[in-house]
Amino acid sequence: MQAFPHSTTATPTAVVVPPSLALPVIESAFPRRLHPYWPRLQEKTRHWLLEKRLMPADKVHEYADGLCYTDLMAGYYTGAPDEVLQAIADYSAWFFVWDDRHDRHVVHQRAGEWRRLRYRLHAALDAPRHHLHHPDPLVAGFADSVLRLYGFLPRTWNQRFARHFHAVIEAYDREFRNRTEGYVPGVEEYLALRRHTFAHWIWTDLLEPSAGCELPDAVRKNPAYRRAALLSQEFAAWYNDLCSLPKEIAGDEVHNLGISLITHEGLTLEEAVDEVRRRVEECIEEFIVAEREAIRLADEIDDGTVSGKELSAAVRACVGNMRDWFSSVYWFHHESGRYMVDSWDDRSTPPYVTNEAAGEK
């Protein structure tokens, strides 16, 4: 199955989806879209990773394009202005690098380094301009990407984004402690934690600069809009768990819906895979219902006034991108080298990361 009618690689190849991970409804009912800026996006994000020293030059050259981080964002925020999409894509690439640094800190029991990084990220989130030249490239790169994101919408949006990402940092700290202690959270505890570590509300917040409009509370907190947003993110998080289960078992991870089901519900590996898949499929079905409700909300907002028409269009754009997230996440997991564990020399160590405590003096 080819993800695009035109490939994002120089040599078009069919993407083979293993039967256990195949979702025919995504392939048939969620056509994949790609922002036309994508080729330039890929090039500029690659350059940004080098400029900010977030990955060694040899790793960027060998792995950056194959990791498909820009493909993921270009398939999600499909209507965003080019400069907004670029800022989001750079921030997303940073997020993956941060996730890898966090993982290496866990693996090598670097509690002090993680604690310092955690505090620095909190500080950079509140005052990004003051951290643009921080000696740790991860902190400086974060400050750069956040400052750019803060430039698109009013201060109220920036404060909400910061509040949501402070919670993400703290959730990563909870993960650090769980992993170093070998603690596997129960299913409900895990699902609550996952909403932060997967940054559900961050990716949802970023729908708004993509649509060129900060949505009022009356829209964002409306049950129809909020449910559609949550389901799109739950699908992404749980499908990620389904696809990354082999990688995370190999790396002695404790955070995966499948691992929680095995540990606390007594399921076999095969039963856990079936249950995660069932939840993923249920998410898709429920989203289709929630999407209709959210579109109905957009219709109601269009009251014939200019402001009503504009807000209605922004809501429609956000809901349309929620739908785009399904196909983008799905194909990303089968195109990105991030999940090709069987091709790694060491199944517990991704070839695109280094084990050094980068940025630590």
N, C-alpha and C positions, 0 to 999 in steps of 0.2 A: 504494500500500500504506500503510495507516495503522498506525503503530507501537503505538498503544494503542487498546483498545476505547473509552476515553474519552481525549480529548486533554489534554495538559498546557498548552495555550494557550487563550486565551479564545475564539478562533475555530477550531474543528476543521478541519484541512486534511489531505489525503492527502499523505504523504511520498513524493516521487518519487525512487527510487533508480536512478541510471544503470545500464544493463545491464552495463557493464564492472566495476561495483562491487557488483552484486547478488549475494547469497549465499542462494539459495532454502532451503538447509538451516537457516540461522539463522532465517529468517522462518517456517519450518514446525515445526522441532524444538526451538527455543529460545524459547519464549514469553516475552515481556517482562513483568517484574513491576516495580511501583513502590511504594516505601515510602509508607504512608498519610500520613506527616508531610510529604510533598513540598511542598505549597503553602506551609506555614509555613516550611519549610526555605529555599525560594527567597526569601521575604520577608526572613528573618533574615540570610541570607548577603549579600543586597543591602545591607542596613543595615550589616553588619559591614564590607563593602568601603568604604562611605562613612565609617564611624566611624574606621577605621584609615587612611584616606586612601590606600588602595591603588590606586584609580582616581579620576580627576577626576569630580565630581558629574555633569557632562553626559554623560560616557562611561558611567557606571553607569546613568543614567536611560535612555539610548538603546540600550545594547548588552547590559547584564548579563543580562537574562532571555533574550535571543536567543542568547547564547553557550551556554546550557544546561549550565553547569558543575554546577548542583545536580541536574539531571535525571540526569546521568551517575552521580553518587554515589548518588542515591535509587534508581537501577535496579541498583545493585551490592550495597550492604550492606543488603539488603532486610529483614533481621530485626533490625537494630541498635536498641538503645534510642534514643529521640529525641535525647537529649543527646550520645550518641556519634556519631550520624549528623551532627548539627549541627557538632560539632568536626571531623569528617572533611571535611565539605563546605566549611567555611571554610578548612581547610588546603589542600584541593584547589584552591579558587579562588585562594588565595595562590600555589600552585605554578604555575598558569597565568600569573599576573601576573609571577612571578619569571622564568619562561621567556621572556616578552615583553621584560622588562628585559634579560636576557642577550642576546637577539637584537639589541636596539637598541645595546647596548654593542659587539657585534661589528660591526654595520653601520657605526657611527660611529667604530670603531677606538679605543674608550675603554678601553684596557688598564689604566690606573691605577684607574679607577672599578671595573672588574670585579675587580681584585685586592683592593681594599679591601672590596668587597661579599663576596667569597669568604671572607676572613678573619673578617668580622663574623658571617656565617652559621655558620661553624664554632664561633665563641665562643658565639653565642646558642643553638646546639643543646646545648652542654654546660652552659650556665647561663642558661636562658630567663628566669628571674625577674629577673635583673640587666639584661635588655635590653628590658623591656616599654616603656620610655620612650625608647628610642633615637631620635635625630633623624631617621634614615632610616625612613620608614614601612614599607618592605619588611622591614627587620630587626625592628622592633617588632611588626609583624603576624605574622611568623614565630615570634617568641618567644611571643606570645599563643597561637597555635594549637598550638604544640608543648607548652607548659605544660598546656594543657587535655587534650591527648592523653596526657600523662604521668600524668594523674590517674586513669585507669581500671584499670590493671593494675599488678602489682608492679614493683619497680625493675629486675628482670632483663629484663622486656619493654622498659622504657624504654632500658636500655643497648643492647639489640639494635637497637631502632629508631634510636638515635643512631648506632650503628656503621654501619648500612645507609645512613643519610642522609649521613654524612660521605663515604661512597664516592660517593654521588650528586653531591655538591658537587664532588668531585675529577673526576668524569666530565664535568661541565659545564665545568670548567677545561680538560680535554683537548679538548672540543668547541670552546671559545673559540680555543685555539691552532690546531687544525686549520682552522677557518674563516678565521682571519686570515692563515694561511699558504697557504690554498687547497689543503690536503691532503685528498684523498678516501681514507678508510681502505679496506683490502681487505675482502672480504665477511666473513670470519671475525673479523677485528679489529673490524669494524663491529658485528657481532652481539653480541660480548662487551661492547662499549662501550654498546650500546643497552639491554642489561639493566640498566645503571645509570642512564642518562639517562632511561629510561622509568620508572625506580624500581620494577622488578619486585618486589623483596623488601619495599619499603615498603607497597605496596598489599596484598601478601600478609600482612604483619605486621598490618595494620589489620583483617583478617578476625577476629582474635582478640578485641579489645575489642567488636567487633560481636556476637560469639558469647558474650561475657561470661566468657571463660576464656583464660588463657595456656596454650597447648599445650606439653606437655613435648617435649624433644628427640626422644624416641623416636617421637613422632608427626610432628613437623615435618620430621625428617630421614629418615623412612621413605620409601623410593623411590616408593611408590604415591601418598602425599600430595604429595611434592615434585614429582613429574612432573605431576600434575594442576594444581598451582599454577603451575608453569613454563609449561605449554602454554596456560593461560588468559591469562597475561601476554604470551607470544610472539604469540598471536593478536592481542591488542590492539595491540601495538607494530607488527607487520607490516601489519595492516589500516590503522593510522594512516599508515604509510609509503605504502601504496597510494593512500589518499585524499588525502594531502597532497603527493604528488609534484609536481603542477602548481604549488602554492604555493611549494614549496621550490626548484624549478628557477627560478621567477620571482625568488626572493630570493637566488639564487646560493648556495644551501645545498650542503654537501658530505656531509651526514649523512642518508642515506636508503638503504634496501636497494636500491631501484631505481637510484640514482645509483652505488652501489658496483658493481652488476652491469654497468652500462653502461661504467664507467671501467675496471674490472679484468677483466671477463669478455668484453668486446667485444660485448655485446648491444645491439641497437637498443632504442629507447624502447619499442616495441611488444613486443618479446621480454622486456624487463625487467618490464613490467607483467604479462605472462603468467606469468613465473616467480614474482614476488611473490604473485600470486593463487594459484598452485599451492601455494606454501608455506602460505598462509593456509588454504586448503581442507584441506591435509594436517594442519594443527594441529587443526582441528575434528574430523576423523576420529580422530586419535590421542587427543584429549581424551576423547571418548566412551568409548574403551577404558580410559583412565587413571581416569576418573570411577568406572567400575565397580569397579576395583581399590581405589580410595580408600574407597568405600562398604563394600566387603568388610572393609577395615581397621577401619572404624567398627563393623561388626558384631562383629568379633573383640574389640574393646575392651570391649564390653558384656558383662561377665562375671557379671552378676547382682548386683554390689555397687552401692551408691549412687554411689560415685565413678566406677565403670566406666560406669554408665548416663549420668551427667552428661557425662563426657568423650566418650563415643560421640555424644551429642546435639550437643556443640560441634563435633566433627569433621564431622558431617553438615551442620551449619549452614554451616561454612566451605566445604565442597565444594559445597553448594547455591549459595552466593554466587559461587564460581568459575564455575559454569554461568551465573548471572545476568550476569556480566561480559561474556559474549559478546554477548548481545542489547543490553545497555546501550551498549557500545562501538559496535556496529554502527549503532544508530539515532542515537546522538549525532553521528556523522560526517555524517549526512544532515539533521539538524535544526539543528546549531550553526552560527552565523554565522562561526565560526572557520575554516571550510573553504570558504566561499562566495566563492572568489577572484574569480570572474567578475563579482561585484557590487561589487568594490572600485574606487575611483577609480584607485588605484595598486596593481597586483598584488603589488608587493614590500613594501608598507606596510599592515598591517592598520589599519582605521579605528578600532579600539577601543584603540589604543595611542598614546602620545605619544612624541615623539622626544627630549624633554628628559631629562637625566640626573637623574631624580627622586631626591630624597633626598641628592644630592651638594651639599656646601657649598663 
